[in-house]
Amino acid sequence: MGYRRLKPIPNSLVLQPSRPAGRRHRRSPKERRCEAANRRRLSAAPSPSLVPSFPPAYCPRLQCQRRRLRTRPLASMLHAARRRRTPSLPAALAAAFFASKPQPQTPPQLPTPKLVEAVVSRCPSDGLALSFFLWCARRPGYFHPPSSFDHLLPAASRLASRLGTAHALLLELQGLGCPIKPQTFLLLLRLYWRGGLYPTVLDLFDQMSLWGFQPNAFACNVVVDVLLRTGHFDAARRALQHYPARNYLTYAIVLTHLCKAGSWSGVRSCFIEMLQLGFFPSTASLTAVFACCSKAGTMSELLQLLSFTLVSGCKLTSSMWTCLIARLCHEGRLEEACSMLAKMVDSGSSPSVVTYTPLVRGFLRAGRHEKVSELLGSMESACCSPDIVLYNVLMDSMSKESKYDEALDIYMHIHGSQLKPDAYTLSTLARVLQCSQNMGLLHRLILRSDISFDLVACNSVLSALCKSGFPSKAIQFYIDRIDTCISPDSYTYVGLLDSLCQLGRVRRAINVYHNIIASDPESNTYVHAAILRGLVRQGQSLAALRILREAVRENYALDSVCYTIVLHGLFCGRLVEEACGLFDQMKQSGIAPNTCTYNVMLRGLCRTRDLNAVKQLLTEMEFSDVKMDSISFNTVAVLLVKSRHFGSAAAWISDMLSLGMKPSTITCSLLSQSAGYRFVLEDNTTPSVDSDGSDSSSDLLVCSAS
């Protein structure tokens, strides 16, 4: 196959440099003729037999010329035909090139509370756990929730207890790489404040200034709250004077703690200062002020507070209405309290059981049971169910009115409901069973029940068993419910000592008493009086005198009751000299005798028929400004009758009647039998006169004429 030979292109055209774009090139006639010839040759279709067909990849320049509308110079076409494609870069070199370019940085992932709590709980080192906690707090945009503080508290408490001081704690954190910044102090203050480690909080606050940091308002508020919680009111007042930046939270904290403490004067001054600075109390703070004023303030101040609340546009809450009603009931203004209750309902506030309780108590004390029934009906119509406090009020009122069956019915209603009896309920029930002489029900209603006893309830049951003549059951109750489960107090020991003495186990009672005093030298005077009373009842007057003198030597807490008990025992044992000596020792030790003490001395001296000693004792009573009661008058009257001084006895009883006192049955009987007198009280129609208890020889609680 032959090829058609093409005419060669002149070299002058090939070597001609390309002209810059935008500048028109003036070609010579010869050049124009050559270009025209070339165009004709290229546009002519070649014969398939002469020109082979190559793929487009082998003829790129021909394909390019065919696609263009404007023809290019032949020189530029040949110049482009000589260029070669740039070879591709190796993959490793390309990866290295793109890796060297700066890539967009993704934001660091913040820790989550779940992660922080897991790390803190499982960290083997308390210091590292606290340091990690502080590190997380320094991350931008992350804040610890309260649950994270609670998970860290055990480790933080152990660390503070081991190091001892806040300075050592800060040095420990600094040694672990934790920077000491103001944020560090604030977090530590919040942590230990939440955990109740108040000494550590105060120590950390003192360290802030030593490390060069000025406490802010949050730190000052924390310290004020800690001082008020621990009862250091004077220190909190001094601290407030040095804090110039007081905010609303400062006054809210102070108001809350002063209201809890019942310091109405402090609450009033703080409330006025708060208003002067432009801080208006919240509803919770205003309710606390209402409650404190209703208990410790005057009624006029409470009404002023009510007027301020109404003028300021604050709506009265149910608690505020309840405070007003309770104060009116406390002052006996029951009708005004009922009117206030009606205004409360008209204002849209719903009364609660707490609102009805003071009204029910007030009308019960006034004996207006029909009004109580009306109030209980109003509660039932308003779907307001009674609580255990209201049931306790009803039980206590029934027991004081000697309506023991009604009190037991109320308890059975409590037992059948979903309410759980508290310590006051059990105490009232024990008193009801004791007074109604139904102590057999005590074992079924209380001892067999699954009620959880606290110390007050245990003491009430123990006292009821002891006073009802069941000392063995009282001791067993002490062993089962108190000795192993509850820490006893002075009233518990009184019941235990009384029970032991009633069983005749005097030596055991004395040993228990010595153990109590050894464990707690500051024991209450009731403990000393209990052992002395138990010994006197068992006829161990000299043993009681030895214990009393030992208590005086050890400077234990004694009162006139202890001396009166021992004096009564000595007179019962005919030990008059010892009794007179103890009476003089009592006055020398600075303990003033009371009416009961003088009654015991009068009874003892009257039995000896020593009129001079009795006159001297009466003169001493007059100079000591100790008032004589009916027992004193009756004791002296009986002595005068037995000494056959009938005129003096009659004049003495006349003085007694003029003072509004009644002679006892024995006094009137002896005088009428001896001299034929017949004494009748002016306000009675019968000649008999009731006894006032002076004829009882076993009443040591009265400590008189026995």
C-alpha positions as CSV (number, residue, x, y, z in Angstrom):
1,M,0.0,0.0,0.0
2,G,1.4,3.3,-1.1
3,Y,1.4,6.6,0.8
4,R,0.8,10.0,-0.6
5,R,3.7,12.2,0.0
6,L,3.0,15.5,1.6
7,K,4.8,18.7,0.9
8,P,7.3,19.6,3.6
9,I,6.7,22.7,5.8
10,P,9.3,25.4,5.7
11,N,11.6,25.5,8.7
12,S,11.1,29.2,9.1
13,L,7.6,28.6,10.1
14,V,8.5,25.9,12.7
15,L,11.2,28.0,14.4
16,Q,9.0,31.1,14.5
17,P,8.3,32.0,18.2
18,S,4.7,32.3,19.3
19,R,3.2,35.7,19.6
20,P,1.7,36.9,22.9
21,A,-2.1,36.6,23.1
22,G,-4.1,39.7,22.5
23,R,-1.6,41.1,19.9
24,R,-2.5,40.7,16.3
25,H,0.2,39.2,14.1
26,R,0.7,40.6,10.6
27,R,1.7,37.7,8.3
28,S,3.5,38.1,4.9
29,P,1.8,37.0,1.7
30,K,4.0,34.0,1.5
31,E,2.9,32.9,4.9
32,R,-0.7,33.4,4.1
33,R,-0.4,31.3,1.0
34,C,1.3,28.4,2.9
35,E,-1.4,28.4,5.5
36,A,-4.1,28.3,2.9
37,A,-2.5,25.4,1.2
38,N,-2.2,23.6,4.5
39,R,-5.8,24.1,5.3
40,R,-6.9,22.8,2.0
41,R,-4.8,19.7,2.5
42,L,-6.0,19.1,6.0
43,S,-9.7,19.6,5.1
44,A,-9.5,17.2,2.2
45,A,-10.6,13.7,3.2
46,P,-7.7,11.3,2.7
47,S,-8.3,8.0,0.9
48,P,-8.6,5.0,3.3
49,S,-6.2,3.1,1.2
50,L,-3.5,5.8,1.5
51,V,-3.9,7.1,5.1
52,P,-4.2,4.6,7.9
53,S,-6.7,5.2,10.7
54,F,-5.1,5.6,14.0
55,P,-6.9,5.7,17.3
56,P,-7.5,9.1,18.8
57,A,-4.9,8.4,21.5
58,Y,-2.2,8.3,18.8
59,C,-3.3,11.5,17.0
60,P,-4.1,13.9,19.7
61,R,-3.2,17.0,17.8
62,L,-5.4,16.2,14.8
63,Q,-8.4,15.6,17.0
64,C,-7.7,18.9,18.8
65,Q,-7.6,20.8,15.5
66,R,-10.9,19.3,14.3
67,R,-12.6,20.3,17.5
68,R,-11.6,23.9,17.4
69,L,-13.6,26.4,15.4
70,R,-10.8,28.9,15.0
71,T,-7.8,27.6,13.3
72,R,-4.4,28.0,15.1
73,P,-1.1,28.8,13.5
74,L,0.7,25.8,12.2
75,A,3.8,26.7,14.2
76,S,1.9,26.6,17.5
77,M,0.4,23.3,16.6
78,L,3.7,21.7,16.0
79,H,5.1,23.3,19.2
80,A,2.2,21.7,21.2
81,A,2.8,18.4,19.4
82,R,6.3,18.2,20.9
83,R,5.1,18.5,24.5
84,R,4.7,15.3,26.7
85,R,2.3,14.7,29.6
86,T,3.7,15.1,33.2
87,P,4.2,11.7,34.8
88,S,2.0,11.0,37.9
89,L,3.7,11.1,41.4
90,P,4.2,7.9,43.3
91,A,1.6,7.0,46.0
92,A,4.0,7.3,49.0
93,L,5.2,10.7,47.8
94,A,1.7,12.0,47.3
95,A,0.6,10.8,50.8
96,A,3.7,12.5,52.3
97,F,2.8,15.7,50.4
98,F,-0.8,15.9,51.6
99,A,0.1,14.9,55.2
100,S,2.5,17.9,55.4
101,K,-0.5,20.2,54.8
102,P,-2.2,21.6,57.9
103,Q,-5.4,19.6,58.5
104,P,-8.5,21.1,60.4
105,Q,-8.3,20.3,64.1
106,T,-11.2,18.5,65.8
107,P,-12.2,19.9,69.2
108,P,-11.0,17.8,72.2
109,Q,-13.7,15.5,73.7
110,L,-14.9,16.6,77.2
111,P,-15.1,14.2,80.1
112,T,-18.6,13.0,81.0
113,P,-20.0,12.8,84.6
114,K,-20.3,9.1,84.3
115,L,-16.6,8.8,83.4
116,V,-15.5,11.1,86.2
117,E,-17.6,9.2,88.8
118,A,-16.3,5.9,87.6
119,V,-12.6,7.0,87.8
120,V,-13.1,8.7,91.1
121,S,-14.8,5.7,92.7
122,R,-12.1,3.2,91.5
123,C,-9.0,5.3,91.9
124,P,-6.7,3.6,94.4
125,S,-5.3,6.9,95.6
126,D,-7.4,9.6,97.3
127,G,-5.0,12.3,96.2
128,L,-5.1,11.3,92.6
129,A,-8.8,11.1,92.7
130,L,-9.1,14.6,93.9
131,S,-6.4,15.8,91.5
132,F,-8.3,14.2,88.6
133,F,-11.5,15.8,89.7
134,L,-9.9,19.2,89.7
135,W,-8.3,18.6,86.3
136,C,-11.7,17.8,84.8
137,A,-13.1,21.0,86.3
138,R,-10.4,23.0,84.4
139,R,-11.5,21.7,81.0
140,P,-13.2,24.5,79.1
141,G,-17.0,24.1,79.0
142,Y,-17.2,21.3,81.6
143,F,-18.9,21.6,85.0
144,H,-19.3,19.0,87.7
145,P,-22.9,18.0,88.6
146,P,-23.8,17.5,92.3
147,S,-23.6,13.7,91.9
148,S,-19.9,13.9,91.0
149,F,-19.2,15.8,94.3
150,D,-21.1,13.0,96.2
151,H,-18.9,10.3,94.6
152,L,-15.7,12.1,95.5
153,L,-16.7,12.9,99.1
154,P,-15.5,9.6,100.7
155,A,-12.0,10.0,99.1
156,A,-11.8,13.7,99.9
157,S,-12.9,13.0,103.5
158,R,-10.2,10.4,104.0
159,L,-7.6,12.6,102.5
160,A,-8.5,15.6,104.7
161,S,-8.5,13.3,107.8
162,R,-5.1,11.9,106.9
163,L,-3.4,15.2,106.2
164,G,-5.1,17.1,109.1
165,T,-4.8,20.7,107.8
166,A,-5.9,22.5,104.7
167,H,-2.3,23.7,104.1
168,A,-1.0,20.1,104.0
169,L,-3.9,19.3,101.6
170,L,-2.9,22.1,99.2
171,L,0.7,21.0,99.3
172,E,-0.3,17.5,98.5
173,L,-2.3,18.6,95.5
174,Q,0.5,20.8,94.3
175,G,3.0,17.9,94.6
176,L,0.7,15.9,92.3
177,G,0.9,18.6,89.6
178,C,-2.3,20.3,90.4
179,P,-2.0,24.1,90.1
180,I,-3.4,26.1,93.0
181,K,-5.7,28.7,91.6
182,P,-8.8,30.5,92.9
183,Q,-10.9,27.9,91.1
184,T,-9.2,25.2,93.2
185,F,-10.2,26.9,96.4
186,L,-13.8,27.4,95.3
187,L,-14.1,23.7,94.3
188,L,-12.6,22.5,97.5
189,L,-14.9,24.8,99.6
190,R,-17.9,23.5,97.8
191,L,-16.8,19.9,98.1
192,Y,-16.2,20.0,101.9
193,W,-19.2,22.2,102.5
194,R,-21.4,19.7,100.8
195,G,-19.8,16.9,102.9
196,G,-20.3,18.7,106.2
197,L,-16.6,18.9,107.0
198,Y,-17.0,22.4,108.4
199,P,-13.6,22.7,110.1
200,T,-11.9,22.0,106.8
201,V,-14.0,24.6,105.1
202,L,-13.0,27.3,107.6
203,D,-9.3,26.2,107.3
204,L,-9.5,26.4,103.5
205,F,-11.0,29.9,103.7
206,D,-8.2,31.1,106.0
207,Q,-5.7,29.7,103.5
208,M,-7.0,31.7,100.6
209,S,-5.5,35.0,101.7
210,L,-2.2,33.2,102.6
211,W,-1.9,32.0,99.0
212,G,-2.6,35.5,97.7
213,F,-6.2,35.1,96.7
214,Q,-9.1,37.4,97.6
215,P,-12.3,35.5,98.6
216,N,-15.3,36.3,96.4
217,A,-19.0,36.4,97.4
218,F,-19.5,32.7,97.0
219,A,-16.7,31.8,99.5
220,C,-17.9,34.4,102.0
221,N,-21.5,33.0,101.8
222,V,-20.1,29.5,102.4
223,V,-18.3,30.6,105.5
224,V,-21.3,32.5,106.9
225,D,-23.5,29.4,106.3
226,V,-20.9,27.2,108.1
227,L,-20.6,29.5,111.1
228,L,-24.4,29.7,111.4
229,R,-24.8,26.0,111.1
230,T,-22.3,25.3,113.9
231,G,-24.0,27.9,116.2
232,H,-21.3,30.5,116.1
233,F,-23.7,33.5,115.6
234,D,-21.3,36.1,117.0
235,A,-18.5,35.0,114.6
236,A,-20.9,35.0,111.7
237,R,-22.0,38.6,112.7
238,R,-18.4,39.7,112.8
239,A,-17.7,38.0,109.5
240,L,-20.6,39.8,107.8
241,Q,-19.2,43.2,109.0
242,H,-15.9,42.5,107.1
243,Y,-17.6,41.4,103.9
244,P,-18.4,44.5,101.8
245,A,-19.9,42.6,98.9
246,R,-23.1,41.2,100.3
247,N,-25.7,39.8,97.9
248,Y,-29.2,38.4,98.1
249,L,-27.9,34.9,98.9
250,T,-26.0,36.2,101.9
251,Y,-29.2,37.6,103.5
252,A,-31.2,34.5,102.5
253,I,-28.7,32.3,104.3
254,V,-28.7,34.4,107.4
255,L,-32.5,34.6,107.5
256,T,-32.9,30.9,107.1
257,H,-30.6,30.0,110.0
258,L,-31.9,32.7,112.3
259,C,-35.4,31.5,111.7
260,K,-34.4,28.0,112.6
261,A,-32.7,29.2,115.8
262,G,-35.9,31.1,116.8
263,S,-33.9,34.4,117.2
264,W,-36.7,36.8,116.3
265,S,-34.7,39.9,117.1
266,G,-32.0,38.9,114.7
267,V,-34.5,37.9,112.0
268,R,-36.2,41.3,112.4
269,S,-33.0,43.3,112.0
270,C,-31.7,41.2,109.1
271,F,-35.1,41.5,107.4
272,I,-35.2,45.3,107.7
273,E,-31.6,45.6,106.5
274,M,-32.4,43.4,103.5
275,L,-35.3,45.5,102.5
276,Q,-33.2,48.7,102.9
277,L,-30.7,47.4,100.4
278,G,-33.4,46.6,97.9
279,F,-33.4,42.9,98.2
280,F,-36.9,41.5,98.4
281,P,-37.2,38.1,100.1
282,S,-38.4,35.0,98.2
283,T,-41.6,33.2,99.1
284,A,-39.6,30.6,101.0
285,S,-37.7,33.2,103.1
286,L,-40.9,35.1,103.8
287,T,-42.7,31.9,104.9
288,A,-39.8,31.2,107.3
289,V,-40.0,34.7,108.7
290,F,-43.8,34.2,109.2
291,A,-43.1,31.0,111.1
292,C,-40.5,32.5,113.4
293,C,-42.6,35.6,114.1
294,S,-45.6,33.4,115.0
295,K,-43.6,31.5,117.5
296,A,-41.3,34.1,119.0
297,G,-42.7,37.5,118.0
298,T,-45.7,39.5,119.1
299,M,-49.1,39.5,117.5
300,S,-48.7,43.1,116.4
301,E,-45.5,42.3,114.6
302,L,-47.1,39.4,112.9
303,L,-49.9,41.6,111.7
304,Q,-47.4,44.2,110.4
305,L,-45.7,41.4,108.5
306,L,-49.0,40.4,107.0
307,S,-49.7,44.0,105.9
308,F,-46.2,44.2,104.3
309,T,-46.9,41.0,102.4
310,L,-50.2,42.3,101.1
311,V,-48.9,45.7,100.1
312,S,-45.9,44.3,98.3
313,G,-48.2,42.2,96.1
314,C,-47.1,38.9,97.4
315,K,-49.8,36.3,97.6
316,L,-50.2,34.6,101.0
317,T,-49.3,30.9,100.9
318,S,-51.0,28.2,102.9
319,S,-48.1,28.1,105.3
320,M,-48.5,31.8,106.1
321,W,-52.2,31.5,106.8
322,T,-51.4,28.5,109.0
323,C,-48.9,30.6,111.0
324,L,-51.5,33.3,111.6
325,I,-54.1,30.8,112.7
326,A,-51.7,29.0,115.0
327,R,-50.7,32.2,116.7
328,L,-54.3,33.2,117.3
329,C,-55.1,29.8,118.7
330,H,-52.1,30.1,121.0
331,E,-53.4,33.3,122.4
332,G,-56.8,31.9,122.9
333,R,-58.5,34.0,120.2
334,L,-60.3,31.0,118.8
335,E,-63.1,32.9,117.1
336,E,-60.7,35.2,115.3
337,A,-58.8,32.0,114.2
338,C,-62.0,30.6,112.7
339,S,-62.6,33.9,110.9
340,M,-59.0,33.7,109.6
341,L,-59.7,30.2,108.3
342,A,-62.7,31.4,106.4
343,K,-60.7,34.2,104.8
344,M,-58.1,31.7,103.9
345,V,-60.6,29.6,102.1
346,D,-62.1,32.6,100.3
347,S,-58.7,33.7,99.1
348,G,-58.3,30.3,97.2
349,S,-55.8,28.7,99.6
350,S,-56.7,25.2,100.7
351,P,-56.3,24.4,104.4
352,S,-54.1,21.4,105.3
353,V,-54.1,19.2,108.3
354,V,-51.4,21.4,109.7
355,T,-53.9,24.3,109.6
356,Y,-56.6,22.4,111.4
357,T,-54.4,20.9,114.1
358,P,-54.0,24.1,116.3
359,L,-57.7,24.8,115.9
360,V,-58.6,21.3,117.2
361,R,-56.1,21.6,120.0
362,G,-57.4,25.0,121.1
363,F,-61.1,24.0,121.1
364,L,-60.2,20.8,123.0
365,R,-58.5,22.7,125.7
366,A,-61.5,25.1,125.9
367,G,-63.8,22.1,126.2
368,R,-65.8,22.9,123.1
369,H,-66.1,19.4,121.7
370,E,-69.0,20.4,119.4
371,K,-66.7,22.8,117.5
372,V,-64.1,20.1,117.3
373,S,-66.6,17.8,115.6
374,E,-67.5,20.6,113.2
375,L,-63.8,21.1,112.3
376,L,-63.3,17.4,111.8
377,G,-66.4,17.3,109.5
378,S,-65.0,20.2,107.5
379,M,-61.7,18.3,107.1
380,E,-63.5,15.2,105.9
381,S,-65.6,17.2,103.4
382,A,-62.4,18.9,102.0
383,C,-60.8,15.4,101.6
384,C,-58.1,16.4,104.2
385,S,-57.0,13.3,106.0
386,P,-55.8,13.5,109.6
387,D,-52.1,12.8,110.3
388,I,-50.4,11.2,113.2
389,V,-49.9,14.6,115.0
390,L,-53.6,15.3,115.0
391,Y,-54.4,11.8,116.3
392,N,-51.8,12.4,119.1
393,V,-53.6,15.7,120.0
394,L,-56.9,13.8,120.2
395,M,-55.4,11.0,122.3
396,D,-53.6,13.3,124.7
397,S,-56.8,15.3,125.2
398,M,-58.9,12.2,125.9
399,S,-56.3,10.9,128.4
400,K,-56.2,14.2,130.3
401,E,-60.0,14.1,130.5
402,S,-59.8,10.6,131.9
403,K,-61.6,9.2,128.8
404,Y,-59.3,6.3,128.4
405,D,-61.7,4.2,126.3
406,E,-61.9,6.9,123.7
407,A,-58.2,7.3,123.7
408,L,-57.8,3.5,123.1
409,D,-60.3,3.7,120.3
410,I,-58.3,6.4,118.6
411,Y,-55.1,4.3,118.9
412,M,-56.9,1.3,117.4
413,H,-58.0,3.5,114.5
414,I,-54.4,4.5,114.0
415,H,-53.3,0.9,114.2
416,G,-55.8,0.0,111.5
417,S,-54.9,2.8,109.2
418,Q,-51.7,3.3,107.1
419,L,-50.3,5.8,109.7
420,K,-47.3,4.7,111.7
421,P,-47.3,5.6,115.4
422,D,-44.5,7.8,116.6
423,A,-42.8,8.2,120.0
424,Y,-45.5,10.6,121.2
425,T,-48.2,8.1,120.3
426,L,-46.6,5.3,122.2
427,S,-45.9,7.6,125.2
428,T,-49.5,8.6,125.4
429,L,-50.7,5.0,125.0
430,A,-48.4,3.9,127.8
431,R,-49.8,6.6,130.1
432,V,-53.4,5.7,129.1
433,L,-52.8,2.0,129.9
434,Q,-51.1,2.9,133.2
435,C,-53.9,5.3,134.3
436,S,-56.7,2.9,133.2
437,Q,-55.0,0.0,134.9
438,N,-54.9,-2.0,131.7
439,M,-51.2,-2.8,131.6
440,G,-52.1,-6.2,130.4
441,L,-52.8,-4.7,127.0
442,L,-49.3,-3.2,126.9
443,H,-47.7,-6.5,126.0
444,R,-50.2,-7.0,123.1
445,L,-50.4,-3.5,121.8
446,I,-46.8,-2.4,122.1
447,L,-44.3,-5.1,123.0
448,R,-45.6,-7.6,120.4
449,S,-45.9,-5.0,117.7
450,D,-43.3,-4.4,115.0
451,I,-43.2,-0.7,115.8
452,S,-39.7,0.8,115.7
453,F,-39.1,2.4,119.1
454,D,-37.0,5.4,119.6
455,L,-35.5,6.6,122.9
456,V,-38.5,8.7,124.0
457,A,-41.0,5.8,123.4
458,C,-38.7,3.4,125.2
459,N,-38.5,5.7,128.2
460,S,-42.2,6.1,128.3
461,V,-42.9,2.4,128.2
462,L,-40.2,1.7,130.8
463,S,-41.6,4.3,133.2
464,A,-45.2,3.0,132.7
465,L,-44.1,-0.6,133.5
466,C,-42.1,0.6,136.5
467,K,-44.9,2.8,138.0
468,S,-47.6,0.2,137.3
469,G,-45.8,-2.4,139.5
470,F,-44.2,-4.5,136.8
471,P,-40.4,-4.0,137.6
472,S,-39.4,-7.4,136.2
473,K,-41.1,-6.7,132.8
474,A,-39.4,-3.2,132.8
475,I,-36.0,-4.8,133.3
476,Q,-36.7,-7.3,130.5
477,F,-37.9,-4.5,128.2
478,Y,-34.7,-2.6,128.9
479,I,-32.6,-5.7,128.0
480,D,-34.5,-6.4,124.8
481,R,-35.2,-3.0,123.4
482,I,-32.7,-0.5,124.9
483,D,-29.5,-2.1,126.1
484,T,-28.4,-3.5,122.7
485,C,-30.1,-1.1,120.2
486,I,-30.5,2.4,121.7
487,S,-28.1,4.5,123.7
488,P,-29.8,5.2,127.0
489,D,-30.1,8.6,128.6
490,S,-30.8,9.8,132.2
491,Y,-34.5,9.1,132.0
492,T,-33.7,5.5,130.9
493,Y,-31.4,5.0,133.9
494,V,-34.1,6.4,136.2
495,G,-36.5,3.7,135.1
496,L,-33.9,1.0,135.4
497,L,-32.8,2.0,138.9
498,D,-36.4,2.2,140.1
499,S,-37.1,-1.2,138.8
500,L,-34.1,-2.8,140.4
501,C,-34.9,-1.2,143.8
502,Q,-38.6,-2.3,143.6
503,L,-37.4,-5.9,143.1
504,G,-35.2,-5.5,146.2
505,R,-31.9,-5.8,144.3
506,V,-30.4,-2.9,146.1
507,R,-26.7,-4.0,145.7
508,R,-27.3,-4.4,142.0
509,A,-28.9,-1.0,141.8
510,I,-26.0,0.6,143.6
511,N,-23.5,-1.1,141.3
512,V,-25.4,0.1,138.2
513,Y,-25.5,3.6,139.7
514,H,-21.7,3.7,140.2
515,N,-21.2,2.5,136.6
516,I,-23.5,5.2,135.3
517,I,-21.6,7.9,137.2
518,A,-18.2,6.5,136.1
519,S,-19.2,6.6,132.5
520,D,-20.9,10.0,132.7
521,P,-19.9,12.2,135.7
522,E,-22.1,15.0,134.4
523,S,-25.2,12.9,134.8
524,N,-28.6,14.5,135.4
525,T,-29.8,15.1,138.9
526,Y,-32.7,12.6,138.1
527,V,-30.2,9.8,138.2
528,H,-29.0,10.7,141.8
529,A,-32.6,11.2,142.9
530,A,-33.6,7.8,141.5
531,I,-31.1,5.8,143.5
532,L,-31.7,7.8,146.6
533,R,-35.5,7.4,146.3
534,G,-35.1,3.6,145.7
535,L,-32.9,3.2,148.8
536,V,-35.3,5.2,151.0
537,R,-38.2,3.1,149.9
538,Q,-36.3,0.0,150.8
539,G,-35.5,1.3,154.2
540,Q,-31.8,1.9,153.4
541,S,-31.7,5.5,154.7
542,L,-28.1,5.3,155.9
543,A,-27.0,3.9,152.5
544,A,-28.8,6.8,150.8
545,L,-27.0,9.3,153.2
546,R,-23.6,7.7,152.3
547,I,-24.3,8.0,148.6
548,L,-25.5,11.6,149.0
549,R,-22.4,12.6,150.9
550,E,-20.2,10.9,148.3
551,A,-21.9,12.9,145.6
552,V,-21.3,16.1,147.5
553,R,-17.6,15.3,147.8
554,E,-17.4,14.5,144.1
555,N,-19.2,17.8,143.3
556,Y,-22.0,16.0,141.3
557,A,-25.1,17.8,140.2
558,L,-27.5,17.8,143.2
559,D,-30.6,19.8,143.9
560,S,-33.1,20.2,146.8
561,V,-35.0,17.1,145.7
562,C,-32.1,14.8,146.5
563,Y,-31.7,16.3,150.0
564,T,-35.4,16.2,150.6
565,I,-35.6,12.5,149.8
566,V,-32.8,11.7,152.2
567,L,-34.3,13.9,154.9
568,H,-37.6,12.0,154.5
569,G,-35.8,8.7,154.9
570,L,-33.9,9.8,158.0
571,F,-37.0,11.0,159.7
572,C,-38.7,7.7,158.8
573,G,-35.9,5.9,160.5
574,R,-36.1,8.1,163.6
575,L,-32.7,9.6,162.8
576,V,-33.6,13.2,163.8
577,E,-30.0,14.4,164.6
578,E,-28.7,13.1,161.3
579,A,-31.6,14.8,159.5
580,C,-31.0,18.1,161.2
581,G,-27.3,17.9,160.5
582,L,-28.0,17.2,156.8
583,F,-30.5,20.1,156.7
584,D,-27.8,22.5,158.0
585,Q,-25.3,21.0,155.5
586,M,-27.8,21.6,152.7
587,K,-28.1,25.3,153.5
588,Q,-24.3,25.7,153.9
589,S,-23.7,24.2,150.4
590,G,-25.8,26.9,148.8
591,I,-28.9,24.9,148.0
592,A,-32.0,26.7,149.1
593,P,-34.7,24.6,150.7
594,N,-38.1,24.8,149.1
595,T,-41.6,24.3,150.4
596,C,-41.4,20.5,150.1
597,T,-38.1,20.4,152.1
598,Y,-39.7,22.5,154.9
599,N,-42.8,20.3,155.0
600,V,-40.6,17.2,155.5
601,M,-38.7,19.0,158.3
602,L,-42.0,20.1,159.9
603,R,-43.4,16.6,159.8
604,G,-40.3,15.2,161.3
605,L,-40.0,17.8,164.1
606,C,-43.8,17.6,164.8
607,R,-43.4,13.9,165.4
608,T,-40.9,14.7,168.2
609,R,-43.3,17.2,169.7
610,D,-40.5,19.8,169.8
611,L,-42.5,23.0,169.7
612,N,-39.5,25.3,170.0
613,A,-37.8,23.7,167.0
614,V,-41.1,24.0,165.0
615,K,-41.4,27.7,165.9
616,Q,-37.8,28.3,164.9
617,L,-38.4,26.5,161.6
618,L,-41.6,28.5,160.9
619,T,-39.7,31.7,161.6
620,E,-36.9,30.6,159.2
621,M,-39.5,29.9,156.5
622,E,-40.9,33.4,156.9
623,F,-37.5,35.1,156.7
624,S,-36.6,32.9,153.7
625,D,-39.7,34.0,151.9
626,V,-40.9,30.4,151.5
627,K,-44.7,30.2,151.2
628,M,-46.6,27.7,153.4
629,D,-49.1,25.5,151.6
630,S,-52.0,23.5,153.0
631,I,-49.7,20.6,154.0
632,S,-47.7,23.0,156.2
633,F,-50.8,24.3,157.9
634,N,-52.3,20.9,158.5
635,T,-49.0,19.5,159.9
636,V,-48.8,22.4,162.5
637,A,-52.5,22.2,163.2
638,V,-52.3,18.5,164.0
639,L,-49.3,19.2,166.3
640,L,-51.3,21.9,168.2
641,V,-54.2,19.6,168.6
642,K,-52.1,16.7,169.9
643,S,-50.4,19.2,172.2
644,R,-53.9,20.2,173.5
645,H,-53.5,23.8,172.3
646,F,-57.1,23.9,170.9
647,G,-57.5,27.6,170.8
648,S,-54.2,28.0,168.9
649,A,-55.3,25.2,166.6
650,A,-58.6,26.8,165.9
651,A,-57.0,30.2,165.2
652,W,-54.5,28.5,162.9
653,I,-57.2,26.8,160.9
654,S,-59.1,30.0,160.6
655,D,-56.0,31.7,159.1
656,M,-55.7,28.7,156.8
657,L,-59.3,29.1,155.6
658,S,-58.9,32.9,155.1
659,L,-56.0,32.0,152.7
660,G,-58.2,29.7,150.7
661,M,-56.7,26.5,152.0
662,K,-58.7,23.5,153.2
663,P,-57.9,21.6,156.4
664,S,-57.5,17.8,155.9
665,T,-59.9,15.2,157.2
666,I,-57.6,14.1,160.0
667,T,-57.1,17.7,161.2
668,C,-60.9,18.4,161.5
669,S,-61.5,15.0,163.0
670,L,-58.9,15.4,165.8
671,L,-60.0,18.9,166.6
672,S,-63.8,18.0,166.7
673,Q,-63.1,14.9,168.9
674,S,-60.9,16.7,171.3
675,A,-62.8,19.9,171.9
676,G,-66.2,19.4,170.4
677,Y,-65.6,21.8,167.5
678,R,-67.4,21.2,164.3
679,F,-65.6,22.7,161.3
680,V,-67.6,23.2,158.1
681,L,-66.2,24.9,155.1
682,E,-68.2,28.0,154.1
683,D,-68.6,27.0,150.5
684,N,-69.7,23.4,151.3
685,T,-72.9,22.1,152.8
686,T,-71.5,18.9,154.2
687,P,-69.3,18.7,157.3
688,S,-66.7,16.4,155.6
689,V,-63.5,17.9,154.2
690,D,-61.6,16.2,151.4
691,S,-58.1,15.2,152.0
692,D,-55.4,17.0,150.1
693,G,-52.9,14.1,150.2
694,S,-51.1,15.1,153.3
695,D,-52.3,11.9,155.0
696,S,-50.4,9.7,152.6
697,S,-47.2,8.2,154.0
698,S,-45.8,6.9,150.8
699,D,-46.0,9.8,148.4
700,L,-42.4,10.7,147.8
701,L,-43.2,12.6,144.6
702,V,-44.9,15.3,146.6
703,C,-42.1,15.1,149.2
704,S,-44.4,16.3,151.9
705,A,-46.1,15.2,155.1
706,S,-45.2,11.6,154.6
